[in-house]
Amino acid sequence: MRTQRRSLKIAMSPDEVDAFLDQERVCRVSTVGPDGTPRSNPLWFVWHDRQLWLYSLLGTQRWANIERHPAVSALIDAGDDYGDLRGVELTGRVAVVGDVPRTTRPDPDVATPERLFFRKYFGRDEPLHDGRHAWLRLVPDRVVSWDFRKRPRSAD
């Protein structure tokens, strides 16, 4: 006898993805290393217009990997207990946006993400430019999400 598996609907809606990514503070970005192996690093980010904006340090292995092969995945997750786990994985190609390194020159392409980023992490609307960072934008080709809080709870 074959048993039928129930399909659990634990994916987040687009609005739930937006709310989750607006509140979380750290993502792990995975790039392809020079020898083809994956390499993951934590980064601060902003989710704006359903795009992931990363203010990345220049001169790092991550930056070199992206220049060579811009395909990445970004993972943002939360929860401590199994039933509270939730997250989003975004995959696609990143593109450099704006000056490299970012300067004080006004740039409408990064103005909103930059303001949101500095408000989120530094509590200020004015950016701080150190000459060592530049903006990367990921427009996801694929979004996978899960929220285990949507699973039916068993009555123990």
C-alpha positions in Angstrom: 0.0 0.0 0.0 1.3 3.4 -1.0 0.8 6.2 1.5 0.0 9.7 0.2 2.2 12.5 1.5 0.6 15.7 2.5 2.0 18.8 0.9 3.0 21.3 3.5 2.7 24.9 2.5 5.5 26.5 4.4 6.7 29.0 1.7 6.4 32.6 2.5 4.2 34.9 0.4 5.9 37.7 -1.4 4.7 40.2 1.2 6.0 37.9 4.0 9.4 37.6 2.2 9.5 41.5 2.0 8.7 41.8 5.7 11.2 39.1 6.7 14.0 40.6 4.7 13.3 44.1 5.9 13.8 43.0 9.5 16.7 40.7 9.3 20.3 42.1 9.5 22.7 39.5 8.2 22.8 37.4 5.0 25.4 34.9 4.0 26.5 35.4 0.4 28.0 32.4 -1.4 30.4 32.9 -4.4 32.4 30.6 -6.6 36.1 30.5 -5.6 38.9 30.4 -8.1 39.1 26.6 -7.8 35.4 26.2 -8.2 34.6 25.7 -4.6 31.9 27.7 -2.9 32.8 30.4 -0.4 30.3 32.0 2.0 30.6 35.3 3.9 28.2 37.2 6.2 27.2 40.7 4.9 24.8 43.4 5.9 22.2 44.1 3.3 19.1 46.0 2.4 16.1 44.6 0.6 14.6 47.3 -1.7 12.2 46.9 -4.7 12.6 43.1 -4.4 16.4 43.4 -4.9 19.2 42.6 -2.5 21.6 45.4 -2.1 25.0 44.6 -0.6 27.6 47.2 0.5 30.7 45.1 0.0 34.3 45.6 1.0 36.6 45.9 -2.0 39.9 43.9 -2.3 38.4 40.8 -0.7 38.2 37.2 -2.1 34.5 37.7 -2.3 34.9 40.7 -4.6 37.4 38.9 -6.8 35.1 35.9 -7.0 32.2 38.1 -8.1 34.3 39.9 -10.7 35.3 36.5 -12.2 31.9 34.8 -11.8 28.9 37.0 -10.7 26.6 34.1 -9.9 25.8 34.0 -6.2 23.3 32.8 -3.6 22.3 34.7 -0.5 20.8 33.1 2.5 19.0 34.9 5.2 17.5 32.8 8.0 16.2 33.1 11.6 14.8 31.0 14.4 16.3 29.0 17.3 13.9 26.1 17.7 13.1 23.8 14.9 9.4 24.9 14.8 10.5 28.6 14.5 13.0 28.2 11.6 12.4 30.5 8.6 14.4 31.9 5.8 14.9 33.0 2.3 17.5 31.9 -0.3 18.0 34.2 -3.3 20.0 33.1 -6.3 21.1 35.0 -9.4 23.9 37.3 -10.7 25.1 40.4 -8.9 26.0 43.6 -10.7 28.2 46.5 -9.5 26.2 49.7 -9.2 27.7 53.1 -8.8 31.3 54.2 -8.1 34.0 51.7 -7.2 34.8 52.6 -4.5 31.7 54.5 -3.6 32.4 58.2 -3.4 30.4 61.1 -2.0 29.2 62.0 -5.6 25.4 61.9 -5.6 24.2 58.8 -7.5 20.5 58.3 -8.0 21.0 54.6 -8.8 22.1 53.9 -5.2 20.5 56.8 -3.3 17.5 55.0 -1.8 19.3 51.7 -1.0 22.1 53.7 0.5 19.8 55.8 2.7 17.9 52.6 3.8 21.2 50.8 4.6 22.7 53.6 6.7 19.4 54.1 8.5 19.1 50.4 9.3 22.7 49.8 10.5 23.9 53.2 11.7 20.6 55.1 12.6 21.4 57.9 10.1 20.2 58.9 6.7 23.5 60.3 5.5 26.0 57.7 4.2 29.5 57.2 5.5 32.0 56.6 2.7 35.4 55.2 3.6 36.7 54.6 0.1 36.8 50.8 0.7 33.2 49.7 -0.2 31.0 49.6 -3.3 27.4 48.6 -4.0 26.3 45.2 -5.4 22.8 44.5 -6.5 21.2 41.0 -6.8 18.0 40.9 -8.8 17.1 37.3 -7.9 16.4 34.7 -10.6 15.0 32.4 -7.9 13.5 33.0 -4.5 13.0 30.0 -2.1 11.5 30.6 1.3 10.3 28.6 4.3 8.6 29.3 7.5 8.3 26.3 9.8 5.9 28.2 12.0 3.3 27.4 9.3 3.6 23.7 9.9 0.7 22.1 11.8 1.7 21.6 15.5 1.2 18.1 16.7 -0.7 17.7 20.0 1.7 15.9 22.2 
